[in-house]
Amino acid sequence: MTEPPILDRKEILLMEKEQLEAEHRDLDQAIAALDAEGRADPLALRRLKKRKLGLKDRLARIEDELTPDIIA
């Protein structure tokens, strides 16, 4: 039987980063669409913005892990 290929940590992080970036873009578009209507539920907007901020934080952590620390 053929075993599935094993991904290393960097490949997994890159895949997760792509997924999170797509979700972040989708949330940005949804927030913009709700704002454009002018009659969006403020609580729903706040929740979407909070979720978007959480995604941004997760993306920053992934970037930190992918980028090696260079001591000058």
C-alpha positions as CSV (number, residue, x, y, z in Angstrom):
1,M,0.0,0.0,0.0
2,T,1.2,3.5,-0.7
3,E,1.3,5.8,2.2
4,P,0.3,9.5,1.8
5,P,3.2,11.9,1.7
6,I,4.3,13.4,5.0
7,L,4.3,17.1,5.1
8,D,6.9,19.0,7.1
9,R,6.0,21.8,9.6
10,K,6.8,24.6,7.1
11,E,4.5,23.1,4.4
12,I,1.7,22.8,6.9
13,L,2.1,26.4,8.1
14,L,2.2,27.7,4.5
15,M,-1.1,25.8,3.7
16,E,-2.7,27.1,6.9
17,K,-1.5,30.6,6.1
18,E,-3.1,30.5,2.6
19,Q,-6.4,29.3,4.1
20,L,-6.4,32.0,6.8
21,E,-5.5,34.7,4.3
22,A,-8.5,33.6,2.1
23,E,-10.8,33.7,5.1
24,H,-9.5,37.1,6.1
25,R,-10.2,38.5,2.6
26,D,-13.7,37.0,2.7
27,L,-14.4,38.6,6.0
28,D,-13.0,41.9,4.8
29,Q,-15.4,41.8,1.8
30,A,-18.4,40.8,4.0
31,I,-17.7,43.7,6.4
32,A,-17.3,46.1,3.5
33,A,-20.6,44.9,2.0
34,L,-22.4,45.3,5.3
35,D,-21.0,48.7,5.9
36,A,-22.0,49.8,2.4
37,E,-25.6,48.9,3.1
38,G,-25.6,51.3,6.1
39,R,-28.2,49.3,8.0
40,A,-26.1,46.4,9.2
41,D,-26.5,45.0,12.7
42,P,-23.8,46.7,14.8
43,L,-23.3,43.6,16.9
44,A,-22.8,41.4,13.8
45,L,-20.3,43.8,12.4
46,R,-18.4,43.9,15.7
47,R,-18.3,40.1,15.8
48,L,-17.0,39.9,12.2
49,K,-14.3,42.5,12.9
50,K,-13.3,40.6,16.1
51,R,-13.0,37.4,14.1
52,K,-11.0,39.2,11.4
53,L,-8.6,40.5,14.0
54,G,-8.2,37.0,15.5
55,L,-7.3,35.8,12.0
56,K,-4.8,38.6,11.6
57,D,-3.2,37.6,15.0
58,R,-3.0,33.9,13.9
59,L,-1.4,35.0,10.6
60,A,1.2,37.1,12.5
61,R,2.1,34.1,14.7
62,I,2.5,31.9,11.6
63,E,4.7,34.5,9.9
64,D,6.9,34.7,13.1
65,E,7.3,31.0,13.0
66,L,8.1,30.9,9.3
67,T,10.6,33.8,9.4
68,P,13.8,32.9,11.3
69,D,15.0,35.3,13.9
70,I,18.2,37.0,12.8
71,I,20.3,38.5,15.5
72,A,22.2,41.5,14.1
